[in-house]
Amino acid sequence: MNETPGCASSGRTRWPPPVVTISASYGAGGGFVGPRVADELGVRFWDRAIPAAVAADLAERPEEVLAVEADLQRGLGHWIAFFSATGAAWTGIPPLDAGVCYDEASYKAHIAALFQREAGRGAVFLGRGSAIVLADHPGALHVRLDGPVERRITQVMDLGGLDERSARRAQHHTDVARHRYVRHLHHTDVADHRHDHLWIDSTAVPFATCVNMVLDAVRGREELHQLGAPKL
């Protein structure tokens, strides 16, 4: 009989349900790798807070871009109002309580509580500074997908069917928005490798291979834990 992650058996210590955080720059394949890893592990996939479609939408409305960028320098008031109004449709985050005034601190607490709760059940998180929020979560694997910007743009053009101008504009707005979100909310750089256990250049490694590398790392860490764990 196969054991499911997180279950204890004779002579083994309990290993928590699998948790993977994936940080991916634009064009690095986070939207491909994340859901497939979650499917293979049998856990829920949580999409990023600022998807490329949202960044592209904002790019078409300069007044919104200016308001969001200004708030990312001062606070997240406009960001919260702009994104929470649509709730899970864009962010995948349960909407904030209606009629309640949320400031930056309460918004951050809302997200952290959600991550901790869902991590306890097993999950794959894409973006949202999840590697930082779950830095101390036992057994969590933190992955960064990246690559040279020119190769990421070419990859988007090849796989996503965008023309070069659109791809470059989307790359700029998306990467800037995500970096500023993490910088302001968590006071760190989303691309700082100290947050990650596994860094993959997904412009040089096929996406399917990236999926397998992440799965191997998750399963290998569990096996290592079991080998080194004291007998019960």
VEXPA-857022 format. One record per residue (C-alpha): residue number from 1; residue in three letters; x, y, z. Coordinates in pm, whole numbers, plus 32768, in hexadecimal, padded with zeros to 4 digits. Layout:
BEGIN
<atom><n>NUM</n><res>ALA</res><x>X</x><y>Y</y><z>Z</z></atom>
...
END
This chain:
BEGIN
<atom><n>1</n><res>MET</res><x>8000</x><y>8000</y><z>8000</z></atom>
<atom><n>2</n><res>ASN</res><x>808D</x><y>8152</y><z>7F9A</z></atom>
<atom><n>3</n><res>GLU</res><x>80BF</x><y>825A</y><z>80A2</z></atom>
<atom><n>4</n><res>THR</res><x>803E</x><y>83B7</y><z>806A</z></atom>
<atom><n>5</n><res>PRO</res><x>811B</x><y>84DD</y><z>80CA</z></atom>
<atom><n>6</n><res>GLY</res><x>80EA</x><y>8544</y><z>8231</z></atom>
<atom><n>7</n><res>CYS</res><x>8076</x><y>83EE</y><z>82AA</z></atom>
<atom><n>8</n><res>ALA</res><x>8134</x><y>8335</y><z>83B8</z></atom>
<atom><n>9</n><res>SER</res><x>8179</x><y>81C2</y><z>83A6</z></atom>
<atom><n>10</n><res>SER</res><x>822E</x><y>80C4</y><z>8478</z></atom>
<atom><n>11</n><res>GLY</res><x>8392</x><y>8137</y><z>84BC</z></atom>
<atom><n>12</n><res>ARG</res><x>8365</x><y>8286</y><z>840D</z></atom>
<atom><n>13</n><res>THR</res><x>8334</x><y>83E4</y><z>848B</z></atom>
<atom><n>14</n><res>ARG</res><x>8220</x><y>84BA</y><z>8402</z></atom>
<atom><n>15</n><res>TRP</res><x>827E</x><y>858E</y><z>82D3</z></atom>
<atom><n>16</n><res>PRO</res><x>819F</x><y>86BA</y><z>828C</z></atom>
<atom><n>17</n><res>PRO</res><x>80CE</x><y>86CA</y><z>814B</z></atom>
<atom><n>18</n><res>PRO</res><x>819B</x><y>8745</y><z>8022</z></atom>
<atom><n>19</n><res>VAL</res><x>81C1</x><y>88BC</y><z>8001</z></atom>
<atom><n>20</n><res>VAL</res><x>8273</x><y>8960</y><z>7EDC</z></atom>
<atom><n>21</n><res>THR</res><x>829A</x><y>8AD3</y><z>7E9F</z></atom>
<atom><n>22</n><res>ILE</res><x>82F6</x><y>8B40</y><z>7D40</z></atom>
<atom><n>23</n><res>SER</res><x>8379</x><y>8C98</y><z>7CED</z></atom>
<atom><n>24</n><res>ALA</res><x>838A</x><y>8CD2</y><z>7B77</z></atom>
<atom><n>25</n><res>SER</res><x>83E6</x><y>8DFF</y><z>7AA6</z></atom>
<atom><n>26</n><res>TYR</res><x>831A</x><y>8E4E</y><z>7971</z></atom>
<atom><n>27</n><res>GLY</res><x>8348</x><y>8D4B</y><z>7861</z></atom>
<atom><n>28</n><res>ALA</res><x>83ED</x><y>8C50</y><z>794B</z></atom>
<atom><n>29</n><res>GLY</res><x>82CB</x><y>8B5A</y><z>7944</z></atom>
<atom><n>30</n><res>GLY</res><x>823C</x><y>8B79</y><z>7AA2</z></atom>
<atom><n>31</n><res>GLY</res><x>80DD</x><y>8B55</y><z>7A19</z></atom>
<atom><n>32</n><res>PHE</res><x>813F</x><y>8A0E</y><z>7972</z></atom>
<atom><n>33</n><res>VAL</res><x>8218</x><y>8975</y><z>7A80</z></atom>
<atom><n>34</n><res>GLY</res><x>8148</x><y>89CE</y><z>7BB2</z></atom>
<atom><n>35</n><res>PRO</res><x>7FFD</x><y>8926</y><z>7B57</z></atom>
<atom><n>36</n><res>ARG</res><x>80AB</x><y>87EA</y><z>7ADD</z></atom>
<atom><n>37</n><res>VAL</res><x>8177</x><y>87C9</y><z>7C1B</z></atom>
<atom><n>38</n><res>ALA</res><x>8037</x><y>87F3</y><z>7CE5</z></atom>
<atom><n>39</n><res>ASP</res><x>7F83</x><y>86EA</y><z>7C17</z></atom>
<atom><n>40</n><res>GLU</res><x>809D</x><y>85F0</y><z>7C45</z></atom>
<atom><n>41</n><res>LEU</res><x>80A9</x><y>862F</y><z>7DBC</z></atom>
<atom><n>42</n><res>GLY</res><x>7F30</x><y>8627</y><z>7DDE</z></atom>
<atom><n>43</n><res>VAL</res><x>7F16</x><y>877C</y><z>7E83</z></atom>
<atom><n>44</n><res>ARG</res><x>7E6F</x><y>88C6</y><z>7E33</z></atom>
<atom><n>45</n><res>PHE</res><x>7F15</x><y>89C5</y><z>7D50</z></atom>
<atom><n>46</n><res>TRP</res><x>7F08</x><y>8B33</y><z>7DB3</z></atom>
<atom><n>47</n><res>ASP</res><x>7F4C</x><y>8C21</y><z>7C95</z></atom>
<atom><n>48</n><res>ARG</res><x>8010</x><y>8D64</y><z>7CB6</z></atom>
<atom><n>49</n><res>ALA</res><x>7F85</x><y>8EAC</y><z>7D38</z></atom>
<atom><n>50</n><res>ILE</res><x>7FEA</x><y>8F78</y><z>7C07</z></atom>
<atom><n>51</n><res>PRO</res><x>7FBB</x><y>8EA3</y><z>7ACE</z></atom>
<atom><n>52</n><res>ALA</res><x>8041</x><y>8F1B</y><z>7983</z></atom>
<atom><n>53</n><res>ALA</res><x>7EE1</x><y>8F62</y><z>7908</z></atom>
<atom><n>54</n><res>VAL</res><x>7EAA</x><y>9056</y><z>7A26</z></atom>
<atom><n>55</n><res>ALA</res><x>7FF6</x><y>9103</y><z>79EA</z></atom>
<atom><n>56</n><res>ALA</res><x>7FA5</x><y>9121</y><z>7879</z></atom>
<atom><n>57</n><res>ASP</res><x>7E4B</x><y>91A8</y><z>78CE</z></atom>
<atom><n>58</n><res>LEU</res><x>7EE4</x><y>92AA</y><z>79B4</z></atom>
<atom><n>59</n><res>ALA</res><x>7FDC</x><y>930A</y><z>78A6</z></atom>
<atom><n>60</n><res>GLU</res><x>7EB8</x><y>9371</y><z>77C9</z></atom>
<atom><n>61</n><res>ARG</res><x>7E35</x><y>945E</y><z>78D6</z></atom>
<atom><n>62</n><res>PRO</res><x>7F4C</x><y>9551</y><z>7931</z></atom>
<atom><n>63</n><res>GLU</res><x>7E83</x><y>95F2</y><z>7A49</z></atom>
<atom><n>64</n><res>GLU</res><x>7E65</x><y>94A2</y><z>7AFA</z></atom>
<atom><n>65</n><res>VAL</res><x>7FD5</x><y>9456</y><z>7AC9</z></atom>
<atom><n>66</n><res>LEU</res><x>8037</x><y>95A3</y><z>7B62</z></atom>
<atom><n>67</n><res>ALA</res><x>7F4E</x><y>9572</y><z>7C89</z></atom>
<atom><n>68</n><res>VAL</res><x>7FC6</x><y>9412</y><z>7CCE</z></atom>
<atom><n>69</n><res>GLU</res><x>8135</x><y>946C</y><z>7CA8</z></atom>
<atom><n>70</n><res>ALA</res><x>810A</x><y>9599</y><z>7D8D</z></atom>
<atom><n>71</n><res>ASP</res><x>806A</x><y>94BF</y><z>7E96</z></atom>
<atom><n>72</n><res>LEU</res><x>817F</x><y>93BF</y><z>7E75</z></atom>
<atom><n>73</n><res>GLN</res><x>8267</x><y>94D7</y><z>7EE2</z></atom>
<atom><n>74</n><res>ARG</res><x>8189</x><y>954E</y><z>8002</z></atom>
<atom><n>75</n><res>GLY</res><x>8096</x><y>9439</y><z>805A</z></atom>
<atom><n>76</n><res>LEU</res><x>7FA8</x><y>933D</y><z>7FBC</z></atom>
<atom><n>77</n><res>GLY</res><x>7E5D</x><y>93F1</y><z>7FE5</z></atom>
<atom><n>78</n><res>HIS</res><x>7E0F</x><y>941C</y><z>7E74</z></atom>
<atom><n>79</n><res>TRP</res><x>7EA0</x><y>92C4</y><z>7E22</z></atom>
<atom><n>80</n><res>ILE</res><x>7DBB</x><y>921E</y><z>7F21</z></atom>
<atom><n>81</n><res>ALA</res><x>7C89</x><y>92D8</y><z>7EA5</z></atom>
<atom><n>82</n><res>PHE</res><x>7CDA</x><y>9292</y><z>7D38</z></atom>
<atom><n>83</n><res>PHE</res><x>7D22</x><y>911E</y><z>7D59</z></atom>
<atom><n>84</n><res>SER</res><x>7C42</x><y>90B2</y><z>7E7A</z></atom>
<atom><n>85</n><res>ALA</res><x>7B10</x><y>9135</y><z>7DC2</z></atom>
<atom><n>86</n><res>THR</res><x>7B29</x><y>900F</y><z>7CD4</z></atom>
<atom><n>87</n><res>GLY</res><x>7B92</x><y>8F14</y><z>7DDE</z></atom>
<atom><n>88</n><res>ALA</res><x>7BE7</x><y>8DB9</y><z>7D68</z></atom>
<atom><n>89</n><res>ALA</res><x>7BA6</x><y>8E0A</y><z>7BFA</z></atom>
<atom><n>90</n><res>TRP</res><x>7CFE</x><y>8EA8</y><z>7BE0</z></atom>
<atom><n>91</n><res>THR</res><x>7DC1</x><y>8E54</y><z>7D16</z></atom>
<atom><n>92</n><res>GLY</res><x>7D3B</x><y>8D01</y><z>7D81</z></atom>
<atom><n>93</n><res>ILE</res><x>7D26</x><y>8D95</y><z>7EE0</z></atom>
<atom><n>94</n><res>PRO</res><x>7BD7</x><y>8D89</y><z>7F96</z></atom>
<atom><n>95</n><res>PRO</res><x>7B4B</x><y>8EEC</y><z>7F8D</z></atom>
<atom><n>96</n><res>LEU</res><x>7B7C</x><y>8FCB</y><z>80BA</z></atom>
<atom><n>97</n><res>ASP</res><x>7A4C</x><y>8FFF</y><z>8196</z></atom>
<atom><n>98</n><res>ALA</res><x>795C</x><y>90FA</y><z>8101</z></atom>
<atom><n>99</n><res>GLY</res><x>7934</x><y>923D</y><z>81BC</z></atom>
<atom><n>100</n><res>VAL</res><x>7A7E</x><y>9215</y><z>8277</z></atom>
<atom><n>101</n><res>CYS</res><x>7B91</x><y>9316</y><z>8242</z></atom>
<atom><n>102</n><res>TYR</res><x>7CD5</x><y>925C</y><z>8203</z></atom>
<atom><n>103</n><res>ASP</res><x>7E22</x><y>9301</y><z>8231</z></atom>
<atom><n>104</n><res>GLU</res><x>7F6E</x><y>9270</y><z>81C4</z></atom>
<atom><n>105</n><res>ALA</res><x>7FB0</x><y>91BA</y><z>830C</z></atom>
<atom><n>106</n><res>SER</res><x>7E5D</x><y>910D</y><z>8311</z></atom>
<atom><n>107</n><res>TYR</res><x>7E7C</x><y>90B1</y><z>81A3</z></atom>
<atom><n>108</n><res>LYS</res><x>7FD2</x><y>9017</y><z>81E2</z></atom>
<atom><n>109</n><res>ALA</res><x>7F47</x><y>8F58</y><z>830E</z></atom>
<atom><n>110</n><res>HIS</res><x>7E23</x><y>8EDE</y><z>8239</z></atom>
<atom><n>111</n><res>ILE</res><x>7F0E</x><y>8E4F</y><z>8133</z></atom>
<atom><n>112</n><res>ALA</res><x>7FFC</x><y>8DB7</y><z>8232</z></atom>
<atom><n>113</n><res>ALA</res><x>7EDF</x><y>8D0A</y><z>82EA</z></atom>
<atom><n>114</n><res>LEU</res><x>7E5C</x><y>8C7D</y><z>81A3</z></atom>
<atom><n>115</n><res>PHE</res><x>7FB3</x><y>8BF9</y><z>813F</z></atom>
<atom><n>116</n><res>GLN</res><x>7FEF</x><y>8B55</y><z>8290</z></atom>
<atom><n>117</n><res>ARG</res><x>7E99</x><y>8AB1</y><z>8290</z></atom>
<atom><n>118</n><res>GLU</res><x>7EB7</x><y>8A2C</y><z>812F</z></atom>
<atom><n>119</n><res>ALA</res><x>8020</x><y>89BC</y><z>8161</z></atom>
<atom><n>120</n><res>GLY</res><x>7FA6</x><y>88E1</y><z>827D</z></atom>
<atom><n>121</n><res>ARG</res><x>7ED4</x><y>8825</y><z>817E</z></atom>
<atom><n>122</n><res>GLY</res><x>7FE4</x><y>8815</y><z>8074</z></atom>
<atom><n>123</n><res>ALA</res><x>7FF5</x><y>890B</y><z>7F53</z></atom>
<atom><n>124</n><res>VAL</res><x>80C0</x><y>899E</y><z>7E38</z></atom>
<atom><n>125</n><res>PHE</res><x>80D2</x><y>8B1A</y><z>7E43</z></atom>
<atom><n>126</n><res>LEU</res><x>813B</x><y>8BEB</y><z>7D18</z></atom>
<atom><n>127</n><res>GLY</res><x>81BF</x><y>8D43</y><z>7D6E</z></atom>
<atom><n>128</n><res>ARG</res><x>812C</x><y>8E2D</y><z>7E76</z></atom>
<atom><n>129</n><res>GLY</res><x>8271</x><y>8E25</y><z>7F3B</z></atom>
<atom><n>130</n><res>SER</res><x>820B</x><y>8CCC</y><z>7FB4</z></atom>
<atom><n>131</n><res>ALA</res><x>8374</x><y>8C5B</y><z>7FE8</z></atom>
<atom><n>132</n><res>ILE</res><x>839E</x><y>8D7A</y><z>80DD</z></atom>
<atom><n>133</n><res>VAL</res><x>8253</x><y>8D47</y><z>8192</z></atom>
<atom><n>134</n><res>LEU</res><x>8294</x><y>8BCF</y><z>81AF</z></atom>
<atom><n>135</n><res>ALA</res><x>840C</x><y>8BE3</y><z>81E6</z></atom>
<atom><n>136</n><res>ASP</res><x>83F4</x><y>8B23</y><z>832E</z></atom>
<atom><n>137</n><res>HIS</res><x>82E7</x><y>8A2E</y><z>82C6</z></atom>
<atom><n>138</n><res>PRO</res><x>836B</x><y>88CC</y><z>8305</z></atom>
<atom><n>139</n><res>GLY</res><x>83B6</x><y>880D</y><z>81C8</z></atom>
<atom><n>140</n><res>ALA</res><x>835A</x><y>8925</y><z>80D6</z></atom>
<atom><n>141</n><res>LEU</res><x>8429</x><y>892D</y><z>7F97</z></atom>
<atom><n>142</n><res>HIS</res><x>846C</x><y>8A87</y><z>7F07</z></atom>
<atom><n>143</n><res>VAL</res><x>84AB</x><y>8A98</y><z>7D90</z></atom>
<atom><n>144</n><res>ARG</res><x>8512</x><y>8BB7</y><z>7CAD</z></atom>
<atom><n>145</n><res>LEU</res><x>84DD</x><y>8BA9</y><z>7B33</z></atom>
<atom><n>146</n><res>ASP</res><x>859C</x><y>8CB0</y><z>7A71</z></atom>
<atom><n>147</n><res>GLY</res><x>8684</x><y>8CE9</y><z>794C</z></atom>
<atom><n>148</n><res>PRO</res><x>871D</x><y>8DFE</y><z>7879</z></atom>
<atom><n>149</n><res>VAL</res><x>8616</x><y>8EFE</y><z>781D</z></atom>
<atom><n>150</n><res>GLU</res><x>8650</x><y>8EE2</y><z>76A5</z></atom>
<atom><n>151</n><res>ARG</res><x>861E</x><y>8D6A</y><z>76AF</z></atom>
<atom><n>152</n><res>ARG</res><x>84E6</x><y>8D92</y><z>7782</z></atom>
<atom><n>153</n><res>ILE</res><x>8455</x><y>8E87</y><z>7686</z></atom>
<atom><n>154</n><res>THR</res><x>84A8</x><y>8D9A</y><z>7568</z></atom>
<atom><n>155</n><res>GLN</res><x>8406</x><y>8C7D</y><z>7628</z></atom>
<atom><n>156</n><res>VAL</res><x>82C5</x><y>8D45</y><z>7654</z></atom>
<atom><n>157</n><res>MET</res><x>82C2</x><y>8D9C</y><z>74E5</z></atom>
<atom><n>158</n><res>ASP</res><x>82F6</x><y>8C31</y><z>7480</z></atom>
<atom><n>159</n><res>LEU</res><x>8204</x><y>8B91</y><z>7576</z></atom>
<atom><n>160</n><res>GLY</res><x>810B</x><y>8CA7</y><z>75B2</z></atom>
<atom><n>161</n><res>GLY</res><x>80EB</x><y>8D2F</y><z>7454</z></atom>
<atom><n>162</n><res>LEU</res><x>8136</x><y>8E98</y><z>74B4</z></atom>
<atom><n>163</n><res>ASP</res><x>81E9</x><y>8F89</y><z>73D0</z></atom>
<atom><n>164</n><res>GLU</res><x>8331</x><y>9017</y><z>744E</z></atom>
<atom><n>165</n><res>ARG</res><x>82A7</x><y>916B</y><z>74B2</z></atom>
<atom><n>166</n><res>SER</res><x>818C</x><y>90D2</y><z>757D</z></atom>
<atom><n>167</n><res>ALA</res><x>8274</x><y>8FD5</y><z>761E</z></atom>
<atom><n>168</n><res>ARG</res><x>836E</x><y>90E0</y><z>7687</z></atom>
<atom><n>169</n><res>ARG</res><x>8260</x><y>91C1</y><z>7714</z></atom>
<atom><n>170</n><res>ALA</res><x>81BF</x><y>90A3</y><z>77D5</z></atom>
<atom><n>171</n><res>GLN</res><x>8312</x><y>9032</y><z>785A</z></atom>
<atom><n>172</n><res>HIS</res><x>8367</x><y>918D</y><z>78D8</z></atom>
<atom><n>173</n><res>HIS</res><x>821A</x><y>91D9</y><z>7980</z></atom>
<atom><n>174</n><res>THR</res><x>81F1</x><y>907C</y><z>7A11</z></atom>
<atom><n>175</n><res>ASP</res><x>834E</x><y>9058</y><z>7AA4</z></atom>
<atom><n>176</n><res>VAL</res><x>8349</x><y>91BA</y><z>7B30</z></atom>
<atom><n>177</n><res>ALA</res><x>81F3</x><y>9189</y><z>7BD2</z></atom>
<atom><n>178</n><res>ARG</res><x>8256</x><y>9041</y><z>7C73</z></atom>
<atom><n>179</n><res>HIS</res><x>83A5</x><y>90C3</y><z>7CEF</z></atom>
<atom><n>180</n><res>ARG</res><x>8304</x><y>91F8</y><z>7D85</z></atom>
<atom><n>181</n><res>TYR</res><x>81F1</x><y>912C</y><z>7E2B</z></atom>
<atom><n>182</n><res>VAL</res><x>82EE</x><y>9050</y><z>7EE1</z></atom>
<atom><n>183</n><res>ARG</res><x>83DA</x><y>9172</y><z>7F26</z></atom>
<atom><n>184</n><res>HIS</res><x>82CE</x><y>9243</y><z>7FC9</z></atom>
<atom><n>185</n><res>LEU</res><x>820E</x><y>9134</y><z>8080</z></atom>
<atom><n>186</n><res>HIS</res><x>8337</x><y>9060</y><z>80F4</z></atom>
<atom><n>187</n><res>HIS</res><x>845D</x><y>9155</y><z>80DB</z></atom>
<atom><n>188</n><res>THR</res><x>8532</x><y>906B</y><z>800B</z></atom>
<atom><n>189</n><res>ASP</res><x>8587</x><y>9012</y><z>7EA3</z></atom>
<atom><n>190</n><res>VAL</res><x>84B3</x><y>8F03</y><z>7E05</z></atom>
<atom><n>191</n><res>ALA</res><x>85E6</x><y>8E8F</y><z>7D3F</z></atom>
<atom><n>192</n><res>ASP</res><x>86CB</x><y>8E71</y><z>7E6F</z></atom>
<atom><n>193</n><res>HIS</res><x>874A</x><y>8D09</y><z>7E5A</z></atom>
<atom><n>194</n><res>ARG</res><x>8760</x><y>8CF1</y><z>7FD3</z></atom>
<atom><n>195</n><res>HIS</res><x>85E7</x><y>8CB9</y><z>7FD1</z></atom>
<atom><n>196</n><res>ASP</res><x>8606</x><y>8B87</y><z>7EEE</z></atom>
<atom><n>197</n><res>HIS</res><x>866C</x><y>8A1C</y><z>7F0F</z></atom>
<atom><n>198</n><res>LEU</res><x>8666</x><y>89D9</y><z>7D98</z></atom>
<atom><n>199</n><res>TRP</res><x>86B0</x><y>8AD1</y><z>7C80</z></atom>
<atom><n>200</n><res>ILE</res><x>866E</x><y>8A67</y><z>7B18</z></atom>
<atom><n>201</n><res>ASP</res><x>86B7</x><y>8B1E</y><z>79D4</z></atom>
<atom><n>202</n><res>SER</res><x>8574</x><y>8ABB</y><z>792A</z></atom>
<atom><n>203</n><res>THR</res><x>85DF</x><y>8B5C</y><z>77E4</z></atom>
<atom><n>204</n><res>ALA</res><x>86EF</x><y>8A50</y><z>77CC</z></atom>
<atom><n>205</n><res>VAL</res><x>8631</x><y>892D</y><z>786C</z></atom>
<atom><n>206</n><res>PRO</res><x>84E6</x><y>88BA</y><z>77D2</z></atom>
<atom><n>207</n><res>PHE</res><x>83B2</x><y>8900</y><z>78A7</z></atom>
<atom><n>208</n><res>ALA</res><x>835E</x><y>878F</y><z>78C4</z></atom>
<atom><n>209</n><res>THR</res><x>84BB</x><y>874C</y><z>7948</z></atom>
<atom><n>210</n><res>CYS</res><x>8491</x><y>8869</y><z>7A42</z></atom>
<atom><n>211</n><res>VAL</res><x>8357</x><y>87BB</y><z>7AC2</z></atom>
<atom><n>212</n><res>ASN</res><x>8416</x><y>8677</y><z>7AF1</z></atom>
<atom><n>213</n><res>MET</res><x>8537</x><y>8729</y><z>7B9D</z></atom>
<atom><n>214</n><res>VAL</res><x>844B</x><y>87C7</y><z>7C99</z></atom>
<atom><n>215</n><res>LEU</res><x>8398</x><y>867D</y><z>7CD8</z></atom>
<atom><n>216</n><res>ASP</res><x>84E4</x><y>85C9</y><z>7D06</z></atom>
<atom><n>217</n><res>ALA</res><x>8550</x><y>86D0</y><z>7E01</z></atom>
<atom><n>218</n><res>VAL</res><x>840B</x><y>86B5</y><z>7EC7</z></atom>
<atom><n>219</n><res>ARG</res><x>841B</x><y>853A</y><z>7ED4</z></atom>
<atom><n>220</n><res>GLY</res><x>8590</x><y>8533</y><z>7F15</z></atom>
<atom><n>221</n><res>ARG</res><x>856C</x><y>861D</y><z>803F</z></atom>
<atom><n>222</n><res>GLU</res><x>8460</x><y>853D</y><z>80D0</z></atom>
<atom><n>223</n><res>GLU</res><x>8539</x><y>8407</y><z>80A1</z></atom>
<atom><n>224</n><res>LEU</res><x>8661</x><y>84B8</y><z>8142</z></atom>
<atom><n>225</n><res>HIS</res><x>8589</x><y>8517</y><z>8269</z></atom>
<atom><n>226</n><res>GLN</res><x>8515</x><y>83B0</y><z>8294</z></atom>
<atom><n>227</n><res>LEU</res><x>8675</x><y>8326</y><z>8281</z></atom>
<atom><n>228</n><res>GLY</res><x>86F2</x><y>8413</y><z>838A</z></atom>
<atom><n>229</n><res>ALA</res><x>85C0</x><y>8408</y><z>8467</z></atom>
<atom><n>230</n><res>PRO</res><x>85C7</x><y>834A</y><z>85B0</z></atom>
<atom><n>231</n><res>LYS</res><x>84F2</x><y>8213</y><z>85C7</z></atom>
<atom><n>232</n><res>LEU</res><x>83AB</x><y>8236</y><z>8680</z></atom>
END
